[in-house]
Amino acid sequence: MKTCYYYPDVWSNETPNVEDAYEFKSDRDIHAVKGGYDEWEVEWLVEEMSKDFFDNHDGWELADAWAGQERIFAVWDDNKNFIGQFDVYLDYEPTFRASRKK
């Protein structure tokens, strides 16, 4: 597993810094394309980072503000090279619970 980095809340006039980023361990091979990144793998990585942010950081608390609009994630690879910024949207997946009516 490699450690990549993400910063989940970039403002329009802000330059994100890897020193402020969360660490994220992944086994994704984002370096599969010679001289660049595999865009599918990077997008899947950012989706996994988004879940990590939601589950382990402030994501639950920010869900109302996040719903319906993007959150901009800055992402760095395992060598702390800046990959880019990504629009991340929060989709809700409904779950249901049933019990026999008494």
Backbone hydrogen bonds in HBPLUS format (Angstrom, degrees):
<---DONOR---> <-ACCEPTOR-->    atom                        ^
c    i                          cat <-CA-CA->   ^        H-A-AA   ^      H-
h    n   atom  resd res      DA  || num        DHA   H-A  angle D-A-AA Bond
n    s   type  num  typ     dist DA aas  dist angle  dist       angle   num
A0002-LYS N   A0026-SER O   2.81 MM  24  5.45 170.7  1.82 157.6 154.3     1
A0026-SER N   A0002-LYS O   2.82 MM  24  5.45 158.3  1.86 156.2 163.3     2
A0004-CYS N   A0024-PHE O   2.74 MM  20  5.17 169.8  1.75 157.8 154.6     3
A0024-PHE N   A0004-CYS O   2.80 MM  20  5.17 149.6  1.89 150.6 148.0     4
A0005-TYR N   A0076-TRP O   3.16 MM  71  5.03 172.3  2.17 136.6 136.9     5
A0076-TRP N   A0005-TYR O   2.90 MM  71  5.03 163.7  1.92 143.1 144.9     6
A0006-TYR N   A0022-TYR O   2.97 MM  16  5.32 152.2  2.04 144.1 152.9     7
A0022-TYR N   A0006-TYR O   2.72 MM  16  5.32 157.6  1.77 162.7 154.7     8
A0007-TYR N   A0074-ALA O   2.88 MM  67  5.08 153.4  1.95 143.7 150.7     9
A0074-ALA N   A0007-TYR O   2.85 MM  67  5.08 162.5  1.88 149.4 153.3    10
A0010-VAL N   A0072-ILE O   3.08 MM  62  5.33 168.3  2.09 142.0 145.8    11
A0014-GLU N   A0011-TRP O   3.11 MM   3  5.22 166.3  2.13 117.1 118.6    12
A0020-ASP N   A0017-ASN O   2.99 MM   3  5.63 158.4  2.04 119.1 125.2    13
A0021-ALA N   A0018-VAL O   3.11 MM   3  5.00 159.1  2.16 102.6 109.0    14
A0038-ASP N   A0030-ILE O   2.91 MM   8  5.19 156.0  1.97 134.8 142.6    15
A0036-GLY N   A0033-VAL O   3.04 MM   3  5.35 157.7  2.10 135.3 131.4    16
A0042-VAL N   A0038-ASP O   2.93 MM   4  6.21 156.6  1.98 156.1 163.9    17
A0043-GLU N   A0039-GLU O   2.93 MM   4  6.09 163.1  1.96 148.3 152.4    18
A0044-TRP N   A0040-TRP O   2.95 MM   4  6.21 160.1  1.99 152.4 158.0    19
A0045-LEU N   A0041-GLU O   2.86 MM   4  6.03 149.9  1.95 142.2 151.3    20
A0046-VAL N   A0042-VAL O   2.90 MM   4  6.20 157.3  1.95 153.3 158.5    21
A0047-GLU N   A0043-GLU O   2.99 MM   4  6.27 151.7  2.08 145.0 152.7    22
A0048-GLU N   A0044-TRP O   2.99 MM   4  6.28 151.6  2.08 145.5 152.8    23
A0049-MET N   A0045-LEU O   2.85 MM   4  6.16 151.6  1.93 148.7 157.6    24
A0050-SER N   A0046-VAL O   2.85 MM   4  6.05 148.5  1.94 143.8 152.4    25
A0051-LYS N   A0047-GLU O   3.11 MM   4  6.42 151.8  2.20 141.8 148.3    26
A0052-ASP N   A0048-GLU O   2.98 MM   4  6.27 154.8  2.05 144.9 152.1    27
A0053-PHE N   A0049-MET O   2.84 MM   4  6.15 159.3  1.88 151.6 156.8    28
A0054-PHE N   A0050-SER O   2.91 MM   4  6.13 162.9  1.94 149.0 153.7    29
A0055-ASP N   A0051-LYS O   2.84 MM   4  5.95 164.5  1.87 153.9 157.8    30
A0056-ASN N   A0052-ASP O   2.80 MM   4  5.58 159.8  1.84 150.8 156.4    31
A0057-HIS N   A0053-PHE O   3.07 MM   4  5.00 142.0  2.22 130.9 133.5    32
A0059-GLY N   A0053-PHE O   3.26 MM   6  5.56 149.8  2.36 138.5 129.7    33
A0062-LEU N   A0058-ASP O   3.10 MM   4  6.27 141.5  2.25 152.0 163.5    34
A0063-ALA N   A0060-TRP O   3.34 MM   3  5.22 166.0  2.36 102.2 106.0    35
A0066-TRP N   A0062-LEU O   2.88 MM   4  5.97 143.0  2.02 152.6 164.6    36
A0067-ALA N   A0063-ALA O   2.86 MM   4  5.88 152.3  1.94 153.7 158.4    37
A0069-GLN N   A0066-TRP O   3.18 MM   3  5.77 163.4  2.21 137.3 137.9    38
A0071-ARG N   A0088-VAL O   2.79 MM  17  5.15 147.3  1.89 138.9 149.6    39
A0088-VAL N   A0071-ARG O   2.86 MM  17  5.15 149.1  1.95 141.5 151.8    40
A0073-PHE N   A0086-PHE O   2.87 MM  13  5.17 165.1  1.89 152.9 154.9    41
A0086-PHE N   A0073-PHE O   2.80 MM  13  5.17 150.8  1.89 145.5 155.5    42
A0075-VAL N   A0084-GLY O   2.99 MM   9  5.73 155.7  2.05 163.2 171.0    43
A0083-ILE N   A0075-VAL O   2.79 MM   8  5.56 164.1  1.81 147.1 151.5    44
A0077-ASP N   A0081-ASN O   2.90 MM   4  5.42 156.7  1.96 147.8 151.7    45
A0080-LYS N   A0077-ASP O   3.04 MM   3  5.18 158.8  2.08 114.8 116.5    46
